[in-house]
Amino acid sequence: MPKVIIDNREPKELIVELAKDLDTKVKQLITADYIIQTKNTDGKEIQVGIERKVLNDFLNSIIDKRIIQQLLRLKENFQVPLLIIEGHENIYMIRNFHPNAIRGMLASIAIDFQIPILQTKNYRDTASLIKIIAKRLKKQTSTISLLKKRKPPTLKEQQEYIIESLPGIGAILARSLLKKFKSVKSIINASEEKLQKIKKIGPKKAKLIKNVIETKY
């Protein structure tokens, strides 16, 4: 039977609901809110990582870019990453949020990250969905090849990811920096003056970048 590991910060009522029908364990998780574990016919462990977002938290995570890091970790750590968005309200009406920003993120999750997005109405609906996923995995153990290991990120993607982690640097600026300086090492070694030669990097942003790189831990 698949085992479900649940982050201890998840709603108590959802944890209780899942424990009624599944083998569950509650602990603090670094990546994902729920991990479903099972084994294929060769005894190799298969893990499904689920990130659960209520509507407001999903919108907040777009603003602070937290969702990007969370999805990257899902892709890196699980053969099957899933995103559950929970809530019955109209996502385009609950906040003063431009609809295209929401549509753009949903499209990026589905196309760029290739992570399925599943929608539920409330915690009971979420619990029911996770139970169905766990049962489905149990049935699929004889045809586990359907759960293919994700393609590793390319070298360019890894380089862009490192540069995007610098303060004030998004995907477009990261690519501009890499095209200009040719390598991650050259960007890190660049002076504030040289960094400012890149469009949209001013003195303040250049100083923040150098502080992150050069300040002792």
MARVO-191985 format. One record per residue: x, y, z of N, C-alpha, C in turn. Coordinates in steps of 0.001 Angstrom, whole numbers, plus 500000, padded with zeros to 6 digits. Example, Ala and Ser with C-alpha at 12.3 -4.5 7.8 and 13.67 -1.06 7.14 Angstrom:
BEGIN
- 513190/494310/507800/512300/495500/507800/513200/496700/507800;
- 512850/497750/507080/513670/498940/507140/512900/500030/507870;
END
This chain:
BEGIN
- 500848/498795/500000/500000/500000/500000/500881/501251/500000;
- 500588/502230/499148/501373/503465/499135/501342/504172/500491;
- 502464/504784/500832/502551/505547/502074/502539/507028/501739;
- 501826/507814/502544/501743/509254/502316/502415/509986/503472;
- 503457/510751/503149/504128/511579/504155/503571/512993/504028;
- 503146/513557/505146/502451/514856/505149/503262/515875/505939;
- 503403/517060/505385/504076/518133/506107/503259/518522/507331;
- 503918/518678/508471/503187/518931/509719/502569/520327/509787;
- 502828/521161/508791/502206/522500/508760/500911/522526/507958;
- 500542/521378/507399/499290/521293/506656/498103/521296/507624;
- 496891/521676/507134/495723/521759/508021/495444/520437/508742;
- 495164/520537/510028/494930/519351/510848/493773/518515/510315;
- 492702/519188/509864/491532/518461/509381/491847/517649/508127;
- 492753/518171/507283/493147/517449/506078/493993/516223/506447;
- 494888/516410/507416/495731/515303/507887/494875/514180/508448;
- 493885/514565/509252/492982/513575/509859/492191/512838/508783;
- 491736/513563/507786/490938/512970/506709/491754/511934/505932;
- 492993/512245/505652/493841/511307/504913/494170/510064/505739;
- 494343/510252/507041/494713/509136/507919/493606/508089/508043;
- 492378/508466/507680/491258/507517/507768/491440/506338/506805;
- 492027/506602/505633/492092/505576/504592/493496/505246/504092;
- 494496/506017/504529/495845/505805/504000/496848/505589/505126;
- 497953/504951/504776/499084/504814/505692/499832/506141/505660;
- 499727/506928/506711/500294/508278/506709/501359/508461/507786;
- 502232/509400/507522/503250/509818/508492/503351/511328/508417;
- 503347/511989/509570/503393/513452/509607/504757/513897/510129;
- 505412/514763/509361/506680/515350/509790/506918/516617/508981;
- 507909/517393/509371/508202/518612/508618/508965/518256/507352;
- 508434/518705/506215/509050/518433/504923/509744/519679/504395;
- 510874/519490/503739/511598/520597/503128/511033/520899/501748;
- 510712/519832/501022/510175/519956/499670/508840/519240/499587;
- 507824/519897/499014/506470/519357/498838/505688/519389/500150;
- 504379/519340/500010/503481/519267/501167/503046/517833/501434;
- 503040/517030/500363/502653/515617/500470/503574/514792/499583;
- 504034/513684/500112/504846/512755/499331/504170/511385/499371;
- 503843/510872/498197/503259/509537/498110/504355/508588/497657;
- 504603/507550/498459/505666/506594/498163/505077/505230/497828;
- 505603/504620/496782/505228/503258/496435/506426/502606/495756;
- 506309/501370/495325/507407/500667/494668/506927/500034/493378;
- 507833/499944/492406/507487/499274/491162/507744/497770/491295;
- 507577/497057/490226/507706/495606/490284/509129/495146/490581;
- 510121/496025/490359/511508/495691/490670/511898/496092/492087;
- 510929/496615/492827/511206/497031/494197/511812/498414/494316;
- 511896/499140/493192/512441/500495/493214/511375/501479/493675;
- 511786/502380/494578/510818/503326/495147/510439/504408/494145;
- 509164/504690/494071/508620/505763/493244/508001/506802/494171;
- 508321/508082/493952/507790/509141/494802/507026/510180/493973;
- 505841/510508/494460/505046/511593/493881/505086/512756/494867;
- 505537/513904/494399/505591/515092/495252/504455/516041/494911;
- 503684/516418/495917/502519/517295/495703/502702/518601/496466;
- 502615/519704/495752/502592/521034/496366/501139/521493/496386;
- 500627/521853/497558/499241/522299/497697/499219/523797/497963;
- 498405/524516/497173/498274/525957/497334/496801/526342/497420;
- 496411/527023/498493/495094/527653/498486/495218/528885/497586;
- 494092/529396/497111/494122/530434/496080/494948/531656/496464;
- 494740/532188/497676/495466/533396/498078/496964/533149/498175;
- 497336/531979/498701/498754/531652/498806/499370/531488/497417;
- 498610/530927/496490/499103/530785/495116/499402/532156/494511;
- 498480/533110/494699/498680/534459/494166/499869/535147/494843;
- 499971/535001/496174/501114/535590/496885/502433/535011/496399;
- 502430/533706/496110/503670/533049/495676/504088/533486/494278;
- 503130/533989/493482/503484/534556/492174/504206/535883/492388;
- 503702/536696/493324/504283/538012/493588/505720/537891/494084;
- 505957/537019/495067/507304/536913/495644/508182/535858/494964;
- 507649/535256/493876/508378/534256/493079/508674/532966/493844;
- 508031/532807/494988/508241/531591/495783/507820/530345/495024;
- 506762/530476/494212/506235/529330/493477/507290/528758/492526;
- 508130/529622/491945/509159/529169/491002/510135/528227/491703;
- 510634/528656/492872/511598/527828/493600/510965/526516/494057;
- 509713/526585/494490/509032/525381/494962/508839/524372/493824;
- 508470/524864/492650/508269/523974/491507/509588/523386/491017;
- 510652/524184/491051/511966/523670/490670/512395/522536/491592;
- 512142/522706/492887/512501/521643/493842/511656/520390/493616;
- 510381/520585/493270/509535/519423/492955/510120/518637/491789;
- 510494/519355/490737/511044/518704/489545/512355/517979/489849;
- 513148/518569/490744/514455/518004/491055/514365/516764/491945;
- 513325/516677/492761/513289/515645/493796/512295/514513/493578;
- 511357/514683/492628/510318/513664/492480/510143/513250/491024;
- 509904/511942/490843/509635/511448/489494/508329/512018/488951;
- 507359/512193/489854/506056/512727/489448/505715/513934/490328;
- 505893/515171/489817/505510/516363/490570/504085/516799/490210;
- 503335/517230/491203/501960/517691/490982/501718/518971/491767;
- 500860/519845/491229/500441/521054/491933/498929/521010/492119;
- 498486/521134/493364/497053/521227/493658/496737/522664/494055;
- 495786/523278/493358/495312/524616/493714/493926/524446/494322;
- 493800/524849/495583/492573/524586/496333/491765/525870/496572;
- 490477/525797/496294/489589/526932/496544/488473/526988/495524;
- 487300/527439/495946/486139/527459/495048/485880/528835/494436;
- 486621/529874/494927/486393/531215/494401/486967/531360/492983;
- 486497/532394/492297/487048/532722/490985/488425/533337/491189;
- 489466/532666/490714/490845/533109/490964/491118/534503/490410;
- 490352/534915/489389/490581/536216/488769/489849/537352/489487;
- 489040/537019/490493/488206/538021/491150/488562/538261/492610;
- 489339/537355/493235/489532/537458/494687/490588/538492/495086;
- 491423/538924/494126/492458/539913/494430/492556/540906/493283;
- 493117/542076/493577/493393/543064/492538/494668/542632/491812;
- 494504/541665/490927/495630/540982/490295/495347/540916/488804;
- 496295/541319/487976/496038/541324/486539/495822/539887/486054;
- 494715/539626/485353/494419/538259/484897/495529/537629/484067;
- 496212/538435/483256/497265/537872/482408/498462/537377/483210;
- 498692/537978/484383/499783/537501/485247/499462/536095/485752;
- 498187/535877/486090/497759/534554/486560/497812/533552/485410;
- 497268/533957/484267/497271/533063/483095/498707/532707/482688;
- 499582/533699/482733/500971/533461/482365/501643/532444/483267;
- 501375/532552/484585/501975/531594/485517/501399/530197/485321;
- 500090/530099/485120/499468/528792/484887/500026/528146/483620;
- 500212/528970/482585/500773/528450/481337/502217/527996/481534;
- 502984/528753/482307/504373/528399/482562/504487/527090/483338;
- 503614/526916/484331/503630/525684/485125/503350/524474/484239;
- 502346/524616/483372/501942/523492/482523/502921/523225/481397;
- 503469/524291/480781/504301/524130/479588/505793/524125/479915;
- 506264/525151/480647/507700/525242/480930/508145/524202/481958;
- 507391/524103/483049/507754/523149/484097/507204/521750/483820;
- 506168/521677/482975/505501/520403/482670/505031/519705/483940;
- 504410/520500/484814/503835/519980/486052/502313/520057/485942;
- 501605/518932/486095/500139/518961/486039/499548/519819/487157;
- 498516/520588/486815/497803/521415/487783/496442/520780/488042;
- 496167/520448/489303/494887/519847/489687/494157/520821/490602;
- 492862/521013/490371/492098/521977/491155/491092/521266/492042;
- 491006/521713/493298/490035/521160/494249/489256/522303/494898;
- 488091/521969/495460/487219/523005/496033/487588/523350/497474;
- 487959/522346/498265/488241/522547/499685/489121/521404/500195;
- 489394/521391/501503/490309/520383/502040/489768/518975/501882;
- 488451/518807/501959/487864/517470/501784/488071/516976/500350;
- 487879/517885/499423/488089/517554/498014/489559/517212/497765;
- 490463/517977/498385/491897/517710/498260/492240/516333/498824;
- 491696/516028/499999/491947/514718/500615/491460/513591/499711;
- 490273/513753/499135/489716/512730/498243/490608/512526/497015;
- 491118/513636/496468/491973/513552/495294/493284/512821/495611;
- 493895/513143/496748/495147/512479/497135/494919/510988/497357;
- 493776/510638/497911/493451/509216/498103/493345/508501/496755;
- 492691/509160/495801/492538/508563/494464/493902/508387/493800;
- 494773/509392/493941/496117/509306/493361/496879/508132/493966;
- 496793/507993/495297/497487/506896/495976/496971/505541/495503;
- 495663/505418/495356/495083/504153/494888/495465/503881/493442;
- 495520/504947/492649/495899/504805/491249/497332/504292/491126;
- 498202/504816/491957/499589/504370/491953/499701/502897/492307;
- 498878/502464/493236/498900/501055/493631/498524/500163/492453;
- 497560/500598/491644/497131/499817/490480/498177/499826/489382;
- 498992/500899/489340/499932/501062/488240/501285/500414/488500;
- 501468/499710/489628/502784/499158/489932/503250/498154/488887;
- 502321/497516/488195/502719/496555/487167/503068/497234/485843;
- 502692/498512/485694/503005/499258/484469/503692/500568/484837;
- 504641/500481/485736/505251/501676/486310/506037/502494/485299;
- 506284/501957/484105/507008/502711/483084/506261/503967/482662;
- 504982/504054/483002/504219/505268/482724/504766/506448/483521;
- 505402/506176/484645/505947/507233/485485/507423/507413/485133;
- 507678/508167/484077/509039/508303/483579/509816/509327/484394;
- 511092/509034/484556/511956/509970/485246/512122/511216/484383;
- 512046/512378/485028/512114/513618/484270/513480/513796/483624;
- 513481/514554/482552/514726/514868/481862/515546/515837/482723;
- 516836/515546/482944/517654/516443/483762/517746/517825/483124;
- 517877/518872/483927/518012/520209/483359/519299/520319/482545;
- 519255/521105/481488/520445/521307/480662/521444/522184/481415;
- 522677/522217/480915/523708/523054/481536/523296/524521/481506;
- 522714/524963/480390/522273/526355/480280/521189/526676/481308;
- 520254/525736/481496/519184/525944/482475/519749/526046/483883;
- 520746/525225/484192/521373/525293/485509/522102/526618/485706;
- 522777/527087/484667/523471/528376/484755/522480/529518/484966;
- 521393/529491/484210/520365/530537/484344/519751/530510/485736;
- 519533/529309/486269/518936/529171/487602/519837/529802/488661;
- 521159/529585/488548/522100/530149/489516/522064/531675/489474;
- 522086/532245/488275/522098/533701/488151/520754/534311/488558;
- 519656/533613/488272/518331/534116/488673/518191/534221/490185;
- 519004/533483/490927/518911/533525/492386/519506/534808/492970;
- 520224/535577/492161/520789/536844/492626/519673/537881/492779;
- 519824/538853/493693/518750/539821/493965/518386/540664/492744;
- 517094/540725/492461/516598/541562/491376/516832/541005/489989;
- 517254/539756/489893/517551/539167/488590/516475/538147/488214;
- 515768/538427/487145/514782/537491/486624/515369/536712/485460;
- 514508/535982/484780/514962/535109/483693/515614/535895/482544;
- 515006/537032/482177/515525/537812/481048/516893/538412/481378;
- 517014/538995/482587/518292/539579/482987/519377/538518/483133;
- 518991/537350/483625/519960/536257/483784/520557/535879/482437;
- 519694/535768/481434/520182/535425/480096/521058/536551/479522;
- 520670/537808/479783/521469/538943/479300/522862/538935/479928;
- 522921/538653/481220/524210/538608/481914/525089/537479/481375;
- 524497/536323/481175/525258/535178/480684/525744/535399/479251;
- 524927/536058/478441/525347/536351/477064/526502/537351/477059;
- 526458/538308/477989/527500/539332/478042/528803/538788/478634;
- 528698/538091/479774/529903/537662/480494/530332/536228/480173;
- 529468/535486/479477/529798/534148/478952/529799/533013/479980;
- 529994/533315/481270/530015/532245/482272/529538/532765/483621;
- 529121/531848/484489/528691/532205/485847/529870/532812/486604;
- 531047/532220/486440/532249/532708/487136/532551/534162/486780;
- 532430/534503/485509/532730/535870/485074/531739/536872/485657;
- 530481/536454/485795/529466/537336/486388/529786/537573/487853;
- 530136/536519/488562/530448/536629/489987/531681/537505/490209;
- 532653/537419/489304/533891/538197/489447/533775/539622/488908;
- 532683/539928/488234/532539/541250/487617/532401/542339/488675;
- 532933/543510/488372/532805/544659/489274/531408/545262/489145;
- 531082/546128/490094/529783/546814/490044/529672/547633/488753;
- 530765/548249/488358/530753/549083/487157/530436/548252/485911;
- 531031/547076/485820/530786/546218/484667/529357/545668/484676;
- 528857/545359/485855/527476/544860/485948/526491/545916/485466;
- 526809/547195/485742/525904/548281/485374/525842/548516/483866;
- 526722/547873/483123/526677/548011/481665/525536/547199/481058;
- 524942/546327/481882/523781/545558/481443/522525/546388/481662;
- 521695/546479/480645/520459/547257/480733/519598/546767/481893;
- 519055/547702/482657/518190/547454/483809/518953/547066/485071;
- 520287/547143/485042/521079/546969/486264/521725/548308/486592;
- 521199/548963/487615/521737/550247/488043/522668/550079/489223;
- 523141/551202/489776/524081/551147/490905/523529/550385/492112;
- 522253/550598/492435/521666/549949/493604/521609/548433/493433;
- 521145/547987/492262/521030/546548/492023/522417/545901/491951;
- 523354/546583/491323/524718/546047/491226/525337/545886/492607;
- 525087/546854/493481/525621/546791/494856/525007/545622/495625;
- 523700/545418/495459/523035/544299/496134/523616/542959/495673;
- 523857/542858/494378/524424/541619/493825/525806/541358/494414;
- 526653/542379/494451/528007/542207/494977/527990/541907/496470;
- 527035/542486/497203/526920/542199/498642/526627/540717/498869;
- 525717/540165/498072/525373/538745/498206/526585/537858/497890;
- 527317/538233/496870/528462/537422/496429/529649/537527/497384;
- 529906/538740/497912/531149/538978/498619/531053/538994/500147;
- 529838/539180/500689/529702/539239/502142/529913/537857/502763;
- 530670/537794/503828/530920/536524/504497/529661/535954/505100;
- 529567/534643/505092/528355/533947/505594/528266/534083/507106;
END
